[in-house]
Amino acid sequence: MNLTITGYSTALFATWYFVEELGILFDAGEGITSSLMQKSRKAKHIFISHADRDHLTGLLQFNQLNGRPELNIHYPKDCGTFPALADFCARFDPHISGTQWHPVTEASRIAIKDDFVVEAIHNGHVKAAEGITKSLSYKVFQVKRKLKPELTKLSGLEIKKMREEKGEDATTDEIRTNVISYSGDTPVEDYERFNHSKILIHEATFIGEIANEDDRRHPHSKLEEVMEMVSQINIEQLILGHFSSRYSDEQIDAAIKDLCDKYAINIPVHRVLPGQLHRDILQNKV
């Protein structure tokens, strides 16, 4: 499946990614609506990774222009910011009544269209007690059913009868394809988390070592950690974003190329440079 992904991602300022064919937004920083304009109406589901302002301040205008029964905003369950924002939106824009706000946990499985579902994964960006959900990554799966190999010689009537008597699982297997994974803000924690993603969108805030970064309240990823992880797992394309604006475009591109050589990474690697809107990201690689 060919996907058109547009995005903006600069650490501290704004982050969002729009997947046109699936009608989904990952995060909702400033500039979504003014950048997408009429295309913003295609977004029916918004998945917010956490409550930092650079990931959600675009929601107010987006909701005002696009609030309708099929607009769904999904957010980490234990972030009180979102019920407060939903209440404010209801009072500030009382004519917008269709937007649905959905709390999400690790156990959530959200159907977005046809045979696509989104599943949430807890990450360590916002430190919280066990069982508290304040920061999430997301994975998009295409889910199909395939006839069990051992039943291929049965007739259609026999298969139908078995399905009616024993249910769908008796006749078919579920085939899941991880089409996109979105890290949100997160340190690199588990190499298997995004393994077998066709497209991985991952933050890479820092290049090189950052003093005391691991001691900060909301830890981020370093570019080399991400690249080392990618070299150890099976993905088809990588999108890097959320770079700090302290780095120039040249520094970022040089670091990516050096690390691709160091870790023998030969898949397409794309990047969203600080302060720049990138349209159809997958058509441009480093």
N, C-alpha and C positions, 0 to 999 in steps of 0.2 A: 504494500500500500504506500503510495507516494503522499507525503505530508508537506504542507506549507506551514512553516513555523516562523512567526515574526516575534521579535523580542527586544527588550531594553533591560539592561542589568548593570547597575553601577552601585557598588557597596555604599551604604549609608544614604543614598539618594532615592533610588527607585529600582524595582525589579518586577518584571512581568513577562510571560511568554504566552502567545496565542497560537493554538493549533487549529487552523481553519477548518479542515475536513472533519474534525471531531467536535467542533463547536465548544472547545474548552479553553479556559484561561488558567494558567498556573500563576498565582499571586496577582496583586492588583496595585502596584505602585503608581505613582503619578504618570500621566501622559498616555494612559491606555486609550481613552476615548478620542483625544485629539490626534493620536497617531493612527488609529484604526478607522476613525470616522464611521461611515455607514457599515463597514465590515464588522464593527463592534456588535452589531445586532445579531451576528451569527453565533455569538458566544451564549450558550444556554447554561453552562456550568462553570463556576469559578471555584478553584481549589486553593485556599489560602494556607500557606505552610506554618505561619506563626504571626504574632500580633505586633511585630516591629513596624513602625510607621512607614518605612520605605517599601513595605510589602502590601500595604492596604489602603494608602491614602487616595488611590484612584477610585475607590468604591463609591464614593458619594456621587460624583458626576456620572459614573457608569450606571449606577442604579437610577438616577434621575432621568437619564435618556433612554435606558433600556429595560427598566423594571416592567415585568410582564409575567403572566402565570408560569411561563417556562424558564424564567431566570432563577437559577438555584445557586446559592452561595454556601459553600461547605468550609467549615473552619474547625480547628482543634477544640474539642469539647470543653476543656477547662479554662479557656481564655475568656475571661469576663468582658474583654473589650468588645466582642462581637454582639452579644445580646444588647449591650449599651448602644452600640452603633446602629443596630437594627431598630431599637426604640427611637433613637434620634432621627433616623431616616423616615420612620413612620410619621413623626411629628413635623419634620422639616419639609417633607414632600408627601403630604397626605393623599395626593392624587395617585401615588404609586402604591398599589395594593397587592400586586402580583408576586413580588419577590419573596422567595422562600429561603429561610436561613436554616441550615442543617448542621448540628454538632456532629463531629466525626471522631471516631476512636480507631485504634488499630484493628478492631474487628469489623469495621465498616466495609461494605462492598456496595458501590454505587453504580447502578446501571445508567449509562449516559446516552447511548443510542444503539439501535440494532443489536449487534452482538458484542458491544464494548462495555467493559466495567472498569471502575477505578478502585484500587485498594490503597489504604493508607498504611504507612510504616512509621513507627515512633523513631525519632532521632534525638541526638544529644545536644542540639543547639541551645535550647532553653532547659536548664536543669530543673527537674521537678521530682517530687517523691514518686515512688513506685505506684503505678495505677493512675497517675495524673497525666493527662494528655494536653501538652501546650505547644509542641513543635512536631511537625509531620513532614515526611517525604511522601510522594505518591507514585504509584505504578499503574499504567494503563494496559489492560489486557484485552485482546480479542479472543472471545470464547466461542468455540464451535463444538458441535457434536458429530462424532464419527462412528459409524457402525462397527461393532466389535468384530475383529477379524474372524473369530470362530463362527460367526453367524452369516457370513457372506454366501453360503450355499443354501440358506433358507429362502423360501418364497416371501414376497411382500406381505401376503396374508398371515403367514406364520410369524413374521417379525411384528406385525401389527398386533396380533393376538398376545404375543409375549409382552409387548409394551403395555397393553391394556391391563394385563394380569399382574405384572411385576414392576411396572414403572419404567421411566426413561433410562435409568442407570443400568437396567438389566440388558438393554439392547445396544446402547451407545457409550462411548468414552468421551469425557470432556477434554478437548484440546485447547490449551491456553498458550497464547503467544504474547509475550511481554513487548508491546509495541513501543512504549515510551516509559522511561523512568525519570522522575524529577526529584532532585535531591532536596530542594529548598536550601535553607542555610543549615549547614551541619558540618561537624568534623568528620574525617574519614574514620569509620568505626568498624565496619564489617565488610570484607571484600565480597562476600556472597550476597549481600543485600541487593546489588544491582546486576548480578551476573545474569547473562542471557537476555539482556535488554537489547532490542534492535537499535534504539536511540536512547542515549543517556544524556540528560541535561544536568550538569553538575557545577556547583559553585567552586571557584578557585580564587578566593579573596586575596591571598598573599603569595608573592614570589619570594623565595628565600626564607630565612628564619626571621621571626618576629618575637622580640623580647617579651616574655611573660604572657604570650597569647594564650597558652594553655590554662593560665590562671584566671582569664577573664570570664565574666559571667556567661557570655554567649559565644562559645568557641566556633571558629570557622575552619574551612579547609585551606591547606597550602597547595599550590599548584603541583609541586613534586609529589606530594602524597597521593593526589588524585591520579596522576600519570602512572605512578607505581602500581596503584590498585588496578587501573585499566589494563596494564600489561599482564595482570594475573587473572583476568576474567575474560569472558566471551561477550563482547558487544560489537555492534556493526558500525555505529557512528557515535561520535562524542561532540557535545556542545558544551563549551566552557564559558562561564559568565561570572558576574558578581565580583569582578576584579576591583581592587581599590584604585581610586583615581590618582593615587600617588605614582602610579606606573604609566609610562608612555606607551603608545601603541607599539613602537619599535621594541621596547623592553619585553612586552607581553609576547609578541610574535617570535622574538629570538629565543625566549625561554621555552616556549612550546616546541619549537623546532629542535632545540638542544635536547629536551627531555624525550621527544619522540625518538631521536637517535639513541639516547642513553638506554631507553627501555624497549627499543625495537618495536615501536608502535607503528603499524602500517595501515590502520583503518583511517577513514576520513575524520579529521579533527577540525571543528569549526569554533569560532570564538565570537563573543559579543563584547566589543571594546567599550571601555568607560565613556559615558557621555554620548553614545551613538545608538541610534535606532537601526536595527538590522532587519531587513525584510527578506523573507524566503531564505533563512539562514543556511539550509542544507545545500543551497546552490553555490555557496562560497566556503572554501576551506583554506586553512593556513598553508 
